[in-house]
Amino acid sequence: MESIFGLVGDGFAVVAADTSAVHSILVHKSNEDKIMVLDSHKLVAASGEPGDRVQFTEYIQKNVALYQFRNGIPLTTAAAANFTRGELATALRKNPYMVNILMAGFDKEAGASLYYIDYIASLHKVEKGAFGYGSYFALSLMDRHYHSGMSVEEAIDLVDKCIIEIRSRLVVAPQNFVIKIVDKDGAREYAWRESIRDINVAAA
């Protein structure tokens, strides 16, 4: 029942993801951050099998850092997206990763961008995208309300609309979401939308 979605605005990209760690009928935790800061100006939101999601996103993060360390310049968002697609395509013939990715980034020349990469290694540059059961509602709302050149306030308002719709319409809906943004000032956490907080209860 995962939900990740994102969109590109005027000089920035924003991505949101649910924070539920679920197995079968059990919710193990509700503060799992599924959006990785890939480097100073890139974000990767991922959904899929938990082991594949964590292992593959960390693998991509370390290889992007290795490229910058070896060459002295960072990969562009387009290059990082194509590298990610290539690794998924290679794994597809061996031991596939069940992971879907939205990669957001900001480059000085190209500006903000968002890339849609699914588990069978198809890659598309998009202005808005979503994965998971929540995508049924997020995509329809973004089709209705999204327009190019949105301000940060408009984009966050649309993200909040999507979160409210997912919570109210999905049968087994995730309650907590994290929102992150990337622009000329870098990639960072923007806000959490929480309706349930994890509470550490001392053992009796």
C-alpha positions as CSV (number, residue, x, y, z in Angstrom):
1,M,0.0,0.0,0.0
2,E,2.9,2.4,-0.7
3,S,2.5,5.8,-2.2
4,I,5.2,8.0,-3.7
5,F,4.6,11.0,-6.0
6,G,6.3,14.1,-7.1
7,L,6.1,17.1,-9.4
8,V,8.3,19.9,-11.0
9,G,7.6,23.5,-10.2
10,D,9.2,26.8,-11.1
11,G,12.9,26.2,-10.3
12,F,12.3,23.3,-7.9
13,A,11.0,19.7,-7.7
14,V,9.1,18.2,-4.7
15,V,8.6,14.6,-3.9
16,A,6.4,13.0,-1.2
17,A,6.3,9.4,0.2
18,D,4.4,7.5,2.8
19,T,6.4,6.4,5.8
20,S,4.9,3.1,6.6
21,A,6.9,-0.1,6.9
22,V,4.4,-2.9,6.3
23,H,4.6,-6.7,6.1
24,S,1.4,-8.7,5.3
25,I,-1.3,-7.3,7.6
26,L,1.1,-5.7,10.1
27,V,2.5,-2.1,10.2
28,H,5.9,-2.4,11.8
29,K,6.6,1.3,11.9
30,S,5.2,4.6,10.6
31,N,8.3,6.7,10.3
32,E,10.3,5.0,7.6
33,D,11.9,7.6,5.3
34,K,11.6,6.4,1.7
35,I,13.1,9.5,0.2
36,M,17.0,9.3,0.0
37,V,19.1,12.4,-0.4
38,L,21.3,11.1,-3.3
39,D,23.7,14.1,-3.2
40,S,23.5,17.8,-2.5
41,H,21.0,18.4,-5.4
42,K,19.3,15.1,-6.0
43,L,16.5,13.1,-4.3
44,V,15.4,9.5,-4.8
45,A,11.9,8.4,-3.7
46,A,11.5,4.7,-3.9
47,S,8.8,2.1,-3.4
48,G,8.9,-1.7,-3.6
49,E,10.2,-4.6,-1.6
50,P,11.8,-3.1,1.5
51,G,15.1,-5.0,1.1
52,D,15.4,-4.2,-2.6
53,R,14.5,-0.6,-1.9
54,V,17.1,0.0,0.8
55,Q,19.9,-2.0,-0.9
56,F,19.4,-0.6,-4.4
57,T,19.0,3.1,-3.4
58,E,22.1,2.9,-1.2
59,Y,24.0,1.2,-4.1
60,I,23.1,4.1,-6.4
61,Q,23.9,6.7,-3.7
62,K,27.4,5.3,-3.2
63,N,28.2,4.9,-6.9
64,V,27.1,8.5,-7.6
65,A,29.4,9.6,-4.7
66,L,32.2,7.5,-6.1
67,Y,31.9,9.1,-9.6
68,Q,32.1,12.5,-8.0
69,F,35.1,11.5,-5.9
70,R,37.0,10.0,-8.9
71,N,36.2,12.8,-11.4
72,G,35.8,15.9,-9.3
73,I,32.4,16.8,-10.8
74,P,28.9,15.5,-9.8
75,L,26.7,13.6,-12.2
76,T,23.8,15.6,-13.7
77,T,20.3,14.5,-12.8
78,A,19.8,13.1,-16.3
79,A,23.1,11.1,-16.0
80,A,22.2,9.7,-12.6
81,A,18.8,8.7,-13.9
82,N,20.4,6.9,-16.9
83,F,22.9,5.2,-14.6
84,T,20.1,4.0,-12.4
85,R,18.1,2.7,-15.3
86,G,21.2,0.9,-16.6
87,E,21.8,-0.9,-13.3
88,L,18.1,-1.9,-13.1
89,A,18.3,-3.2,-16.7
90,T,21.4,-5.2,-15.9
91,A,19.8,-6.7,-12.8
92,L,16.6,-7.5,-14.7
93,R,18.4,-10.3,-16.6
94,K,20.0,-11.7,-13.4
95,N,18.4,-10.9,-10.1
96,P,15.7,-8.2,-10.5
97,Y,15.2,-5.5,-8.0
98,M,11.5,-4.9,-7.3
99,V,11.8,-1.2,-6.9
100,N,10.2,1.8,-8.5
101,I,11.9,5.2,-8.4
102,L,11.2,8.9,-8.8
103,M,14.4,10.8,-9.1
104,A,14.3,14.6,-8.6
105,G,17.2,17.0,-9.0
106,F,18.4,20.5,-9.8
107,D,21.2,21.4,-12.3
108,K,22.5,24.8,-13.0
109,E,22.0,24.5,-16.7
110,A,18.9,22.3,-16.9
111,G,17.1,23.5,-13.8
112,A,14.7,21.2,-11.9
113,S,13.7,17.8,-13.3
114,L,11.9,14.7,-12.4
115,Y,12.6,11.2,-13.7
116,Y,10.2,8.2,-13.6
117,I,12.1,4.8,-13.4
118,D,10.1,1.6,-12.9
119,Y,11.2,-1.9,-11.9
120,I,11.5,-3.1,-15.5
121,A,14.0,-0.3,-16.2
122,S,11.9,2.1,-18.3
123,L,12.9,5.7,-17.9
124,H,11.0,8.8,-18.7
125,K,11.5,12.5,-17.9
126,V,8.2,13.8,-16.5
127,E,6.7,16.9,-14.9
128,K,4.6,14.8,-12.5
129,G,4.6,11.1,-11.5
130,A,3.5,8.6,-8.9
131,F,3.9,5.0,-7.9
132,G,1.9,2.7,-5.6
133,Y,-1.8,2.4,-4.9
134,G,-1.8,6.0,-4.0
135,S,-1.0,6.9,-7.5
136,Y,-4.6,6.2,-8.6
137,F,-5.6,9.3,-6.6
138,A,-2.4,11.4,-6.8
139,L,-2.2,11.2,-10.6
140,S,-5.9,12.2,-11.1
141,L,-5.5,15.1,-8.8
142,M,-2.3,16.2,-10.5
143,D,-3.9,15.9,-13.9
144,R,-6.6,18.2,-12.7
145,H,-4.6,20.8,-10.7
146,Y,-1.0,20.7,-12.0
147,H,0.3,23.4,-14.3
148,S,3.8,24.3,-15.3
149,G,5.6,27.0,-13.4
150,M,3.9,26.3,-10.0
151,S,5.2,28.1,-7.0
152,V,6.3,26.3,-3.9
153,E,3.1,27.2,-2.1
154,E,1.0,25.9,-4.9
155,A,3.0,22.7,-5.2
156,I,2.8,21.9,-1.5
157,D,-1.0,22.7,-1.5
158,L,-1.4,20.1,-4.3
159,V,0.8,17.6,-2.4
160,D,-1.5,18.1,0.6
161,K,-4.5,17.5,-1.5
162,C,-3.1,14.2,-2.7
163,I,-2.2,13.1,0.8
164,I,-5.8,13.9,2.1
165,E,-7.3,12.0,-0.9
166,I,-5.1,9.0,-0.3
167,R,-5.9,8.9,3.4
168,S,-9.6,9.2,2.8
169,R,-10.1,7.0,-0.2
170,L,-7.6,4.1,0.1
171,V,-8.9,1.1,2.0
172,V,-5.6,0.5,3.9
173,A,-4.1,4.0,3.7
174,P,-0.7,5.1,5.0
175,Q,-1.2,7.8,7.6
176,N,2.2,9.6,7.7
177,F,4.0,11.2,4.8
178,V,7.4,13.0,4.4
179,I,7.8,15.8,1.8
180,K,11.2,16.8,0.4
181,I,12.2,19.5,-2.0
182,V,15.2,20.2,-4.2
183,D,16.1,23.6,-5.8
184,K,19.1,25.8,-6.3
185,D,19.8,25.7,-2.6
186,G,20.0,22.0,-2.5
187,A,18.0,18.9,-1.5
188,R,16.3,19.0,1.9
189,E,13.4,17.8,4.0
190,Y,10.5,20.2,3.8
191,A,7.8,18.8,6.1
192,W,6.2,15.8,7.6
193,R,2.4,15.2,7.5
194,E,1.7,13.0,10.5
195,S,-1.6,11.6,11.8
196,I,0.1,8.8,13.8
197,R,3.3,9.1,15.8
198,D,5.4,6.1,16.8
199,I,5.6,5.9,20.6
200,N,8.4,4.1,22.3
201,V,6.7,2.2,25.2
202,A,9.0,1.0,28.0
203,A,8.9,-2.7,28.6
204,A,6.6,-3.6,31.5
